[in-house]
Amino acid sequence: MNLEDRVQQHYGDDALSRRVLAALSEAGKDIDRLTIDDLAAVDEFHLGWREQTKALAEVLELQPGERLLDIGCGIGGPARFMAVHGGCHVSGIDLTPQFVALARDLTRRCGLTERVDFKIASALAQPFAPATFDAAMLIHVGMNIADKARLFAEAHRVLKPGGRFVVYDVMAPDPTKLTYPMPWAADPAASAAAPPELYRETLAAAGFEIVGERDRSTFVRELAAAMRERNAAEGRPRLGLHLIMGEAADVRLKNVMAALEQGLIVPTEMIARAR
């Protein structure tokens, strides 16, 4: 089984849509008329959650009418946020059919189908012509892609000259020290976590200039601490990323937060421009 097959197997869940829609309904949301804020607790599948998506929107500096590519879009939370707050058109691609199906459905229920679209596709063979996009983002996806040279070469190919590319990944100074399961992989064979140095080198080789970099570890730890305090007082909310991760959610979240506290992972944001 190759890595892409492992990734599809890891994330694919035929009960996902039913589970998410049922939880939204139970939480009192009108599932036929959703907003992006209704979905914020469940569709931001990355460390830092909605607050980090807001931070990425700031560095992307999106302008009305621009085209943004979301590589590894999951169920579409950041894509919908960027479309609403950036006034742009967003295209998302993801390997997992169940993710794409739910992304399309939630986007329809938010009334955003004219501004956001999704395709089942590999980040290593993107279904777009050269120089299609003004900007692109990659949010917690590189940990599932070993061939980062090809990943970044494809991102460069579909971006216009000068196009902005924001990478926000869980980077690991020494990936061999990680304990699994993690949110992105059940075991080391399905993981491609890598140190920041590899990202820098590979982005540069693909034709990008890195114009900014931020370690978001402290930011994420503070948000996570506030979330734990709130959950201890109020109980685990009905809407959350456990709906995406399923039965293994608790151990996966425990492992990733322990790795963060120990400095074994570094959620890192890199801002690049296509030369």
PAKOL-908744 format. One record per residue: residue in one letter; x, y, z of N, C-alpha, C, O in turn. Coordinates in pm, whole numbers, padded with zeros to 5 digits, always signed. Layout:
# residues N
AXYZXYZXYZXYZ/...
END
This chain:
# residues 275
M+00085-00119+00000+00000+00000+00000+00089+00125+00000+00175+00141+00087/N+00067+00214-00100+00149+00335-00103+00095+00438-00003-00010+00418+00059/L+00169+00550+00011+00133+00647+00113-00003+00712+00085-00080+00736+00178/E-00032+00741-00041-00162+00802-00072-00277+00709-00036-00380+00754+00013/D-00259+00579-00059-00363+00483-00020-00379+00480+00132-00491+00472+00183/R-00267+00487+00203-00274+00489+00349-00348+00613+00399-00426+00606+00495/V-00322+00726+00333-00388+00851+00373-00539+00841+00353-00616+00879+00442/Q-00581+00791+00238-00724+00775+00212-00788+00680+00313-00899+00704+00361/Q-00717+00574+00346-00769+00478+00443-00780+00542+00581-00875+00516+00655/H-00682+00625+00616-00680+00688+00748-00797+00784+00767-00862+00783+00871/Y-00823+00867+00666-00925+00971+00680-01064+00927+00633-01165+00982+00677/G-01069+00829+00544-01197+00790+00486-01290+00728+00588-01252+00638+00662/D-01413+00777+00590-01512+00728+00687-01650+00754+00626-01692+00868+00614/D-01718+00648+00588-01847+00663+00521-01955+00719+00612-02059+00765+00564/A-01932+00717+00743-02031+00771+00837-02005+00918+00870-02078+00978+00948/L-01900+00976+00810-01859+01111+00848-01970+01214+00829-02002+01288+00921/S-02030+01218+00711-02132+01319+00684-02250+01305+00779-02298+01405+00833/R-02296+01183+00799-02411+01162+00889-02377+01207+01031-02459+01268+01099/R-02254+01176+01075-02214+01211+01211-02208+01363+01230-02255+01415+01331/V-02150+01432+01134-02134+01577+01145-02270+01646+01138-02298+01734+01219/L-02353+01608+01043-02483+01673+01029-02572+01646+01150-02646+01734+01195/A-02565+01525+01204-02644+01493+01323-02600+01579+01441-02683+01631+01515/A-02469+01595+01458-02417+01675+01569-02455+01822+01553-02488+01888+01651/L-02450+01873+01430-02491+02011+01406-02638+02032+01442-02675+02131+01504/S-02720+01938+01401-02863+01947+01431-02888+01941+01582-02968+02017+01635/E-02818+01849+01650-02834+01834+01794-02786+01958+01870-02832+01988+01979/A-02690+02030+01807-02638+02153+01869-02727+02274+01842-02696+02386+01883/G-02838+02251+01773-02934+02358+01749-02910+02438+01623-02969+02545+01606/K-02823+02389+01534-02797+02460+01409-02903+02423+01305-02952+02310+01302/D-02936+02518+01222-03026+02492+01109-02940+02437+00996-02873+02513+00926/I-02941+02305+00978-02846+02244+00885-02876+02277+00740-02794+02250+00653/D-02991+02335+00711-03021+02377+00575-02976+02520+00547-02973+02564+00432/R-02941+02592+00654-02893+02730+00640-02780+02753+00738-02796+02819+00841/L-02667+02697+00706-02552+02707+00794-02470+02832+00762-02480+02890+00654/T-02389+02873+00860-02290+02978+00839-02152+02920+00868-02140+02814+00928/I-02050+02991+00826-01915+02941+00854-01889+02941+01005-01809+02861+01053/D-01952+03028+01078-01933+03029+01223-02002+02911+01290-01954+02863+01393/D-02112+02864+01234-02176+02742+01284-02080+02624+01279-02086+02534+01363/L-01992+02625+01179-01906+02510+01151-01768+02520+01212-01691+02424+01206/A-01734+02633+01271-01596+02660+01311-01537+02554+01404-01418+02525+01395/A-01618+02496+01491-01565+02400+01588-01533+02265+01526-01460+02186+01586/V-01585+02238+01408-01569+02105+01349-01488+02104+01221-01435+01999+01183/D-01476+02219+01152-01414+02213+01019-01279+02281+01010-01231+02310+00901/E-01216+02308+01125-01081+02366+01128-00986+02259+01183-00948+02263+01300/F-00949+02163+01098-00876+02043+01140-00726+02070+01139-00651+02012+01060/H-00683+02159+01227-00541+02192+01239-00518+02261+01373-00611+02315+01433/L-00396+02259+01419-00361+02322+01545-00375+02474+01533-00326+02535+01438/G-00442+02532+01631-00470+02674+01626-00610+02703+01579-00664+02811+01605/W-00671+02606+01510-00812+02609+01476-00853+02740+01407-00776+02793+01328/R-00971+02791+01436-01020+02910+01365-00926+03031+01384-00908+03110+01292/E-00866+03045+01502-00778+03159+01525-00656+03155+01433-00608+03259+01388/Q-00606+03036+01406-00492+03025+01314-00535+03051+01170-00459+03109+01092/T-00656+03010+01134-00706+03041+01000-00715+03192+00981-00681+03243+00874/K-00760+03262+01083-00763+03408+01076-00623+03464+01055-00604+03557+00976/A-00526+03408+01125-00388+03455+01110-00335+03429+00970-00262+03512+00915/L-00371+03316+00912-00328+03286+00776-00393+03381+00676-00330+03421+00578/A-00517+03417+00700-00584+03514+00613-00510+03647+00612-00500+03712+00508/E-00459+03686+00727-00385+03812+00735-00258+03808+00650-00228+03904+00578/V-00184+03699+00658-00057+03694+00584-00081+03670+00434+00002+03708+00352/L-00192+03607+00399-00222+03586+00257-00259+03716+00186-00238+03730+00066/E-00314+03811+00261-00351+03942+00205-00437+03926+00079-00408+03987-00025/L-00542+03846+00090-00628+03819-00025-00705+03942-00067-00747+04023+00016/Q-00723+03954-00198-00797+04066-00255-00922+04014-00325-00920+03903-00380/P-01031+04092-00325-01152+04049-00395-01122+04013-00540-01052+04085-00611/G-01178+03899-00581-01161+03856-00719-01041+03766-00743-01030+03706-00850/E-00952+03754-00645-00837+03666-00663-00881+03519-00652-00988+03488-00602/R-00793+03431-00702-00817+03287-00693-00718+03225-00597-00597+03245-00608/L-00770+03150-00502-00690+03084-00399-00706+02933-00412-00817+02883-00434/L-00596+02862-00399-00597+02716-00399-00571+02665-00258-00476+02707-00193/D-00657+02573-00211-00640+02508-00082-00598+02364-00109-00679+02281-00151/I-00471+02335-00086-00414+02202-00114-00434+02114+00008-00378+02140+00114/G-00514+02008-00008-00548+01923+00106-00654+01990+00191-00632+02018+00309/C-00769+02016+00131-00871+02106+00190-00953+02042+00301-01024+02113+00371/G-00946+01909+00319-01030+01845+00420-01177+01869+00391-01221+01855+00277/I-01253+01906+00493-01397+01930+00473-01426+02078+00444-01542+02119+00443/G-01321+02156+00421-01340+02287+00359-01351+02408+00449-01383+02517+00400/G-01325+02394+00579-01341+02508+00668-01258+02630+00632-01314+02738+00613/P-01125+02618+00621-01045+02733+00583-01080+02789+00446-01075+02911+00426/A-01115+02703+00351-01153+02751+00217-01276+02841+00225-01279+02948+00164/R-01377+02797+00299-01497+02879+00311-01468+03010+00385-01520+03115+00348/F-01384+03004+00489-01349+03125+00562-01281+03225+00470-01315+03344+00471/M-01185+03179+00390-01112+03270+00301-01205+03331+00197-01190+03449+00163/A-01299+03253+00146-01392+03305+00047-01478+03416+00105-01501+03518+00040/V-01526+03396+00229-01613+03495+00293-01536+03619+00332-01581+03731+00307/H-01419+03601+00394-01347+03716+00449-01246+03777+00353-01203+03891+00371/G-01209+03702+00250-01115+03756+00153-01179+03801+00024-01115+03866-00059/G-01307+03767+00006-01377+03806-00115-01323+03739-00240-01341+03790-00350/C-01257+03625-00222-01192+03557-00335-01269+03430-00372-01363+03390-00303/H-01227+03369-00483-01279+03237-00520-01177+03133-00476-01057+03149-00500/V-01224+03026-00412-01134+02924-00359-01164+02789-00423-01279+02747-00432/S-01058+02723-00466-01067+02584-00513-00990+02496-00416-00875+02525-00383/G-01053+02390-00371-00988+02297-00280-00972+02161-00343-01059+02114-00416/I-00860+02095-00313-00840+01957-00358-00805+01871-00238-00740+01916-00144/D-00848+01745-00242-00818+01651-00135-00826+01510-00190-00904+01482-00281/L-00745+01421-00134-00744+01281-00176-00867+01204-00130-00908+01107-00194/T-00925+01245-00018-01027+01164+00050-01166+01195-00003-01216+01306+00019/P-01231+01100-00073-01364+01127-00129-01467+01171-00026-01549+01258-00053/Q-01463+01111+00094-01561+01147+00197-01542+01291+00243-01640+01360+00271/F-01418+01338+00250-01393+01478+00284-01449+01571+00178-01517+01669+00209/V-01421+01540+00053-01466+01627-00056-01619+01629-00064-01679+01735-00085/A-01682+01513-00047-01829+01508-00050-01889+01596+00059-01984+01670+00034/L-01833+01588+00180-01886+01669+00290-01852+01817+00269-01934+01904+00300/A-01733+01846+00217-01696+01985+00188-01796+02048+00092-01839+02162+00112/R-01832+01976-00012-01929+02028-00109-02066+02048-00045-02132+02149-00068/D-02108+01950+00037-02240+01959+00098-02248+02076+00196-02345+02152+00195/L-02147+02091+00280-02148+02201+00376-02140+02337+00306-02202+02434+00350/T-02066+02342+00199-02055+02466+00122-02190+02504+00061-02228+02621+00060/R-02262+02403+00010-02397+02427-00042-02489+02477+00069-02567+02570+00048/R-02480+02416+00185-02567+02455+00297-02532+02595+00350-02614+02659+00416/C-02411+02642+00320-02370+02779+00357-02399+02879+00245-02374+02999+00262/G-02450+02832+00131-02479+02921+00020-02356+02977-00048-02356+03091-00095/L-02247+02896-00053-02120+02946-00105-02071+02872-00229-01953+02880-00263/T-02159+02800-00296-02113+02716-00408-02060+02797-00526-01983+02745-00607/E-02100+02922-00538-02049+03004-00649-01910+03059-00620-01844+03113-00709/R-01867+03047-00494-01737+03104-00456-01635+03001-00413-01516+03032-00401/V-01680+02878-00388-01589+02773-00340-01622+02643-00412-01738+02604-00420/D-01520+02576-00464-01541+02446-00527-01434+02348-00480-01327+02387-00434/F-01466+02220-00491-01377+02115-00441-01366+02003-00543-01462+01970-00613/K-01245+01944-00550-01219+01831-00638-01143+01723-00561-01064+01752-00472/I-01170+01597-00597-01088+01487-00549-00963+01483-00636-00972+01460-00756/A-00848+01505-00576-00724+01510-00654-00604+01498-00562-00613+01525-00442/S-00493+01458-00620-00367+01448-00548-00293+01581-00554-00293+01649-00657/A-00231+01617-00444-00146+01737-00442-00024+01721-00530+00042+01819-00565/L+00008+01596-00568+00125+01569-00650+00093+01569-00799+00184+01557-00881/A-00033+01582-00834-00075+01588-00975-00202+01672-00981-00311+01618-00998/Q-00187+01801-00968-00301+01889-00953-00371+01915-01087-00305+01935-01189/P-00504+01913-01087-00581+01923-01212-00604+02067-01259-00716+02105-01292/F-00496+02144-01262-00508+02285-01300-00398+02322-01399-00290+02263-01399/A-00428+02420-01482-00330+02471-01577-00225+02554-01505-00250+02603-01395/P-00108+02570-01566-00006+02656-01504-00058+02798-01483-00141+02848-01559/A-00007+02861-01377-00034+03002-01347-00185+03031-01333-00233+03134-01380/T-00257+02940-01269-00401+02957-01250-00434+03044-01129-00530+03120-01132/F-00354+03033-01023-00392+03091-00894-00304+03208-00852-00185+03215-00884/D-00366+03301-00780-00293+03414-00723-00225+03376-00592-00123+03435-00555/A-00281+03279-00522-00228+03238-00391-00267+03093-00365-00359+03040-00427/A-00195+03031-00273-00224+02893-00235-00192+02875-00088-00110+02947-00031/M-00259+02778-00026-00230+02745+00114-00226+02594+00133-00297+02519+00066/L-00143+02553+00225-00124+02412+00259-00130+02405+00411-00037+02450+00478/I-00237+02350+00467-00259+02354+00611-00262+02211+00666-00357+02137+00643/H-00156+02173+00738-00147+02041+00801-00168+01929+00698-00250+01839+00717/V-00092+01937+00591-00102+01839+00483+00033+01772+00456+00038+01654+00423/G+00141+01848+00470+00274+01794+00439+00312+01674+00521+00398+01596+00480/M+00251+01656+00638+00281+01539+00721+00234+01409+00656+00271+01300+00698/N+00150+01422+00552+00101+01304+00480+00164+01289+00341+00124+01201+00265/I+00261+01374+00308+00320+01371+00174+00472+01362+00187+00538+01457+00229/A+00526+01246+00149+00671+01227+00159+00746+01303+00050+00855+01355+00075/D+00689+01309-00070+00757+01373-00183+00730+01523-00181+00652+01575-00262/K+00795+01591-00089+00771+01735-00077+00828+01813-00194+00780+01922-00225/A+00930+01759-00260+00984+01826-00378+00877+01835-00487+00858+01940-00548/R+00809+01725-00510+00703+01725-00612+00583+01808-00566+00522+01879-00646/L+00550+01800-00438+00440+01879-00382+00463+02028-00408+00373+02096-00458/F+00581+02077-00375+00607+02220-00390+00628+02259-00536+00600+02372-00575/A+00679+02166-00617+00691+02194-00760+00553+02211-00823+00534+02297-00909/E+00456+02129-00781+00320+02142-00832+00255+02272-00786+00186+02339-00862/A+00279+02307-00660+00225+02434-00611+00282+02551-00691+00209+02644-00726/H+00410+02546-00719+00475+02653-00797+00418+02657-00939+00397+02766-00994/R+00394+02542-00997+00344+02536-01135+00209+02605-01150+00186+02676-01248/V+00120+02585-01054-00017+02638-01069-00031+02781-01018-00136+02843-01035/L+00075+02834-00955+00072+02972-00908+00124+03068-01015+00212+03033-01094/K+00068+03186-01017+00119+03292-01105+00254+03340-01051+00281+03326-00932/P+00339+03397-01135+00463+03456-01086+00434+03558-00977+00347+03644-00993/G+00505+03548-00868+00480+03636-00754+00369+03588-00663+00339+03652-00562/G+00306+03476-00697+00195+03424-00618+00237+03388-00477+00349+03341-00455/R+00147+03412-00381+00177+03384-00240+00143+03239-00207+00044+03183-00255/F+00228+03179-00125+00208+03041-00083+00235+03033+00067+00347+03056+00112/V+00130+02999+00144+00144+02984+00288+00139+02836+00323+00043+02766+00288/V+00242+02790+00391+00250+02653+00439+00238+02657+00591+00315+02727+00658/Y+00143+02583+00645+00130+02572+00791+00119+02424+00825+00014+02363+00808/D+00229+02368+00873+00236+02225+00898+00287+02195+01038+00350+02279+01103/V+00258+02073+01081+00320+02020+01202+00458+01968+01161+00469+01864+01095/M+00561+02040+01199+00697+02000+01164+00762+01935+01285+00730+01969+01399/A+00853+01842+01260+00912+01763+01369+01064+01763+01354+01116+01710+01256/P+01135+01820+01451+01282+01819+01443+01340+01679+01429+01437+01659+01356/D+01280+01582+01497+01321+01442+01485+01195+01356+01480+01143+01317+01585/P+01146+01326+01361+01019+01252+01348+01020+01115+01414+00914+01062+01447/T+01138+01055+01435+01144+00921+01493+01101+00920+01639+01074+00814+01695/K+01093+01037+01702+01057+01044+01844+00906+01055+01867+00862+01055+01982/L+00829+01063+01761+00684+01082+01777+00615+00953+01819+00653+00843+01778/T+00512+00969+01901+00430+00857+01946+00298+00857+01868+00234+00961+01856/Y+00259+00742+01817+00136+00729+01738+00033+00650+01816+00067+00575+01907/P-00097+00668+01779-00150+00740+01663-00148+00891+01682-00158+00941+01794/M-00136+00963+01571-00147+01107+01565-00271+01143+01483-00325+01056+01414/P-00317+01267+01489-00434+01302+01407-00416+01274+01258-00513+01245+01189/W-00293+01283+01208-00270+01265+01064-00225+01124+01026-00216+01094+00907/A-00198+01038+01123-00148+00905+01089-00165+00810+01207-00147+00849+01323/A-00199+00686+01176-00214+00585+01282-00080+00528+01325-00066+00478+01437/D+00018+00534+01236+00149+00477+01266+00255+00546+01181+00220+00621+01089/P+00383+00523+01208+00488+00593+01133+00485+00566+00983+00529+00651+00905/A+00435+00451+00941+00434+00419+00798+00343+00512+00719+00361+00528+00598/A+00246+00575+00786+00152+00666+00717+00190+00812+00737+00117+00901+00694/S+00304+00837+00802+00343+00973+00835+00463+01017+00754+00553+00938+00727/A+00464+01144+00717+00579+01203+00648+00620+01333+00718+00665+01428+00653/A+00603+01336+00850+00645+01454+00926+00793+01478+00905+00872+01383+00896/A+00832+01605+00897+00970+01640+00863+01010+01766+00936+00924+01841+00982/P+01141+01792+00948+01187+01912+01017+01174+02037+00930+01165+02027+00808/P+01172+02155+00993+01159+02278+00917+01267+02296+00810+01241+02353+00704/E+01387+02248+00838+01496+02265+00743+01463+02203+00607+01497+02259+00503/L+01397+02087+00611+01361+02021+00485+01261+02104+00408+01270+02114+00285/Y+01166+02164+00477+01068+02250+00410+01138+02369+00345+01112+02401+00229/R+01227+02434+00419+01295+02551+00364+01373+02515+00238+01364+02583+00136/E+01448+02407+00246+01532+02366+00133+01447+02328+00012+01480+02364-00101/T+01340+02257+00036+01257+02207-00074+01176+02318-00137+01158+02321-00259/L+01127+02410-00057+01056+02526-00112+01149+02608-00201+01111+02649-00311/A+01270+02632-00155+01366+02710-00234+01399+02639-00365+01406+02703-00470/A+01418+02508-00358+01451+02432-00479+01337+02432-00579+01360+02419-00700/A+01213+02446-00529+01096+02447-00619+01072+02584-00683+00987+02597-00771/G+01147+02684-00640+01133+02816-00701+01063+02919-00614+01015+03020-00664/F+01058+02893-00483+00995+02987-00391+01099+03064-00312+01207+03013-00280/E+01065+03187-00281+01142+03266-00187+01063+03273-00057+00949+03317-00056/I+01123+03229+00054+01057+03236+00183+01073+03377+00238+01184+03425+00260/V+00959+03443+00261+00963+03583+00304+00920+03599+00450+00925+03709+00505/G+00880+03490+00514+00842+03496+00654+00828+03358+00712+00796+03263+00641/E+00851+03346+00841+00836+03218+00911+00802+03245+01057+00860+03333+01120/R+00705+03167+01110+00666+03182+01250+00646+03045+01315+00577+02959+01261/D+00708+03028+01431+00681+02913+01517+00554+02945+01596+00551+03043+01671/R+00450+02864+01579+00321+02891+01642+00298+02807+01767+00185+02795+01813/S+00403+02749+01822+00389+02659+01936+00324+02726+02056+00229+02673+02113/T+00376+02842+02096+00321+02911+02212+00176+02951+02189+00091+02936+02277/F+00149+03002+02071+00013+03041+02033-00083+02923+02049-00191+02938+02107/V-00044+02806+01998-00131+02688+02004-00145+02638+02147-00254+02601+02189/R-00034+02637+02223-00042+02590+02361-00138+02675+02444-00214+02623+02525/E-00134+02806+02423-00223+02894+02499-00369+02871+02461-00456+02869+02548/L-00396+02854+02333-00533+02826+02291-00581+02692+02346-00694+02679+02391/A-00492+02592+02343-00528+02459+02391-00555+02460+02541-00647+02393+02589/A-00476+02536+02616-00497+02545+02760-00633+02608+02792-00704+02562+02881/A-00667+02712+02718-00798+02776+02738-00911+02680+02702-01015+02679+02768/M-00891+02602+02599-00993+02505+02557-01011+02396+02663-01124+02358+02694/R-00900+02347+02718-00909+02244+02822-00981+02298+02946-01061+02228+03007/E-00951+02422+02983-01017+02483+03098-01167+02497+03075-01247+02470+03164/R-01203+02538+02955-01345+02553+02922-01415+02416+02924-01526+02403+02976/N-01350+02316+02866-01410+02183+02862-01423+02122+03001-01519+02051+03030/A-01325+02151+03089-01333+02100+03226-01451+02159+03299-01514+02093+03381/A-01483+02285+03270-01594+02352+03337-01729+02317+03277-01829+02307+03348/E-01732+02298+03144-01859+02283+03074-01881+02145+03015-01992+02114+02971/G-01777+02060+03013-01786+01931+02945-01746+01944+02800-01745+02054+02745/R-01713+01832+02737-01672+01837+02597-01789+01883+02511-01899+01829+02521/P-01766+01981+02426-01876+02032+02343-01923+01928+02242-01848+01838+02204/R-02046+01942+02202-02103+01849+02104-02030+01858+01970-02010+01757+01902/L-01990+01981+01934-01921+02004+01807-01771+02015+01833-01727+02095+01915/G-01694+01935+01762-01549+01938+01779-01481+01845+01680-01548+01775+01604/L-01349+01844+01683-01274+01764+01587-01286+01614+01614-01246+01534+01530/H-01340+01575+01729-01366+01434+01752-01464+01379+01649-01463+01259+01621/L-01547+01464+01592-01640+01419+01488-01566+01378+01361-01611+01290+01289/I-01453+01442+01334-01372+01409+01216-01286+01286+01243-01273+01199+01157/M-01229+01278+01362-01132+01172+01392-01197+01043+01439-01132+00938+01439/G-01322+01048+01479-01391+00925+01517-01347+00869+01651-01308+00944+01740/E-01353+00738+01665-01332+00672+01794-01193+00693+01851-01175+00691+01973/A-01093+00712+01765-00955+00727+01812-00920+00871+01847-00804+00901+01873/A-01018+00960+01848-00991+01103+01865-00916+01132+01995-00819+01208+01994/D-00959+01074+02106-00900+01110+02235-00752+01078+02241-00672+01160+02287/V-00713+00959+02197-00571+00922+02205-00489+01001+02104-00374+01036+02133/R-00544+01029+01987-00471+01108+01888-00446+01250+01938-00336+01303+01924/L-00548+01309+01996-00533+01445+02049-00437+01447+02168-00357+01539+02182/K-00445+01346+02253-00354+01337+02367-00209+01330+02319-00122+01398+02373/N-00183+01248+02218-00047+01231+02169+00007+01358+02104+00123+01394+02124/V-00077+01426+02026-00027+01545+01957-00002+01658+02056+00095+01733+02041/M-00087+01671+02157-00065+01778+02255+00054+01746+02345+00126+01838+02385/A+00077+01619+02377+00197+01582+02454+00323+01612+02374+00421+01661+02430/A+00321+01583+02245+00437+01612+02160+00462+01761+02151+00577+01805+02147/L+00355+01839+02147+00370+01985+02144+00435+02034+02273+00527+02115+02269/E+00387+01986+02388+00441+02029+02516+00589+01991+02530+00666+02064+02593/Q+00627+01878+02473+00765+01831+02484+00857+01889+02377+00978+01862+02377/G+00802+01968+02287+00883+02025+02180+00918+01927+02070+01009+01953+01991/L+00847+01814+02065+00875+01714+01961+00812+01753+01828+00854+01704+01723/I+00711+01840+01832+00654+01896+01711+00655+02048+01722+00648+02104+01831/V+00663+02111+01606+00664+02257+01601+00566+02301+01492+00599+02294+01374/P+00445+02345+01530+00353+02397+01428+00412+02526+01369+00424+02627+01438/T+00449+02519+01243+00527+02626+01181+00457+02681+01058+00403+02606+00976/E+00458+02811+01049+00397+02883+00937+00510+02942+00851+00594+03016+00901/M+00511+02909+00723+00608+02965+00629+00535+03038+00519+00441+02985+00459/I+00579+03160+00492+00517+03243+00388+00618+03254+00274+00731+03297+00294/A+00575+03216+00155+00666+03214+00041+00602+03284-00080+00481+03302-00086/R+00687+03323-00173+00641+03379-00300+00706+03305-00415+00824+03270-00410/A+00628+03283-00520+00681+03214-00637+00770+03308-00717+00727+03417-00756/R+00892+03266-00740+00984+03346-00820+00954+03329-00968+01021+03388-01053/
END
